[in-house]
Amino acid sequence: MADDALSNRHRTPPHVPSGSARKAPSNKIAVLNDSFRSTFIGGKVVMTASVNELPIDVKTAALLAVRSFKDFTEDNDPHGEHDFGSFDLAGQKFFWKIDYYDQDVRYGSDDPSDPAKTTRVMTIMLAEDY
């Protein structure tokens, strides 16, 4: 489901140039991330090959778990951006992660709080893929 360029980026994402994400209002980023995560509108959703190979009912349940995720804590969301989550499903640990790219999906976004400058890419993976 993911092309090679995007599927490999979750391992070493350009996330955001140093310091710029912390200057951007994290509450605005969290609202944008929550909207994207809960609707899958406003970015790209990809999954690793290992998730894509799972039975369709497990993939569907994983997508629904991502959309309804609300278990943000200081431990899993230290910057308050709602850009990462994990859950257990079908005996496996899943992660999802949102990275911020420029509009061409080539470099990190200069300002993840500005949707005009940012393409959000959410990767859904098994914990062992990370």
N, C-alpha and C positions, 0 to 999 in steps of 0.2 A: 504494500500500500504506500509506503514511503519511498521516494526516490533516493538514490544513493547519497546525493548531496545533503539532503535533510536528515536522513536516517543516521548518518555518522556525526552530525553536529551535536547531538545531545551529549556526547562524551566530552567534547571540549568546546562548549558554546562560546560565541563571542559575547554572550549575554549583554553586557552594557560596558561601554568604555569606562575606565576607572573613575570612580567618584560621581559620575553623572546621575546614576540611579538614586543615590542617596540624597542628591540635591532636589530631585523631582519629588513632588508630593506623593508619599507612599499611599495615602488614602485614595487619591485619584487613580493611581496604578492599580490598587486593590479593586476598586469599582470596575475599572476596565477589564481586569483579569477575571473577576467574578462573572461579569456579563458574558465574556467570551467563553469561559469554562462552562457556564450553565446553558448556553445556547449553541455553541460551536459556530457562532457568527462573529466575524471581525478578526479572523486569522486563519491559520492552517492547523489542522489536526492530523498528526501522523502517529503511527505505532511501529514499534520495532518488529522485526521479522518473527521473533518468538511469540509476540502477542498475536500477530496476524495469523499464525499457524494454529492458534487455539480454536476449539469448536465455536461455531457461530453464536451459540447461546452464552458462552463464557465471554466472548468479545462484546456482545450486546450488554450483558450484565456489567462488564467493566466500564463501558461507555456511560451507562446509567449511573454507576457509582461515582465516576468523575463529575458528571453534571450535577449531582446532588451533594457533593462533598462540602462539608461545613466544619470539619474538625481542625480548625486552625488554632495552634497554640504558640506560645513563645518559643518552644523547642523547634517546631517545624516551620515557623513563619516569623523569624526574628526581625525582619525588616517590615512586616505588616503589608506585604505586597500580594499575598495569596497566590504565589507563583509555583507552589510545590505541594504535593499531597501524597499520601500513601494509604493503602487499604488492603485488606486480605479478602481473597475471593477464590473459591474452588481450590482451597489448599495452597494457594500461592500468594506471595506478597507482590503487589503492584505499586508502581510509582507513576505519577504524572508530573510534568515539569513544563513551565511556560518560559520561553526565551524570547528576547526582544531583538528583532532585526530591523534593518532599514527597509524601505519600500521594495527594494530589489532583492531582498533576502540574501544579501551578500555579506553585509557587515552588521555589527551591533548597532542598535538604534542610539542616536544621540540623546533622545528624550522619550523614554517609555511612557511618560504621562501624556504624550501628544499622539493621538491616533493617526494624524496626518503624516507623521514621521516614522511610524512604527508598524511593522507586521509582527503579530504575535504568532508564535509557533509552539503548539503544545505537543509534546511527545508522551505517549502512553507506553510504558515499558514494564517488564518484570524486574524486580529488584536485582536479579542476577545480571540483567543487561547493563546496569548502570556502571 
